[in-house]
Amino acid sequence: MIAVDPVDQENGCLEIIRGSHRCGRIDHIPVGRSMGADPQGVEWLLERNDLILCEMTPGDCVFFHSNVLHSSGPKPYNRPRTVLQVSYNAVAVLRLQ
């Protein structure tokens, strides 16, 4: 992820749970009006791992494993939060049926 605009807590920066990728792929379920990781699983992980706020200035970038639990806070209407996101998921990460 590469920041195009400044991204901080006020405009909903990326939040990641350190080490959560070591738990493997965590299924997502309906949470509110979208899909998200099971809230009980997230709570369990947060009791054992740090929540990292990825505040960035334009041009900063962050790389993380595709299984890292991540989200972002709400974005106020008066502040842009433009980022370039590139994803790669190895076949080993995907759940095949």
ZIZISUL-V100476 format. One record per backbone hydrogen bond with DSSP energy under -0.5 kcal/mol. NH is the residue of the N-H (numbers start at 1). CO is the residue of the C=O. If there is no record, write none. Layout:
NH_CO / NH_CO
//
This chain:
2_84 / 3_60 / 4_82 / 5_82 / 7_56 / 11_8 / 12_9 / 13_8 / 14_54 / 15_71 / 16_52 / 17_69 / 18_16 / 18_50 / 20_17 / 22_19 / 23_20 / 24_21 / 27_25 / 29_36 / 31_34 / 34_31 / 36_29 / 38_27 / 41_38 / 42_38 / 43_39 / 44_40 / 45_41 / 46_42 / 47_43 / 48_44 / 48_45 / 49_45 / 52_16 / 52_50 / 53_51 / 54_14 / 54_52 / 55_53 / 56_7 / 59_3 / 60_57 / 62_1 / 68_65 / 71_15 / 73_13 / 76_74 / 79_76 / 84_2 / 85_83 / 86_84 / 93_90 / 94_90 / 94_91 / 96_94
//
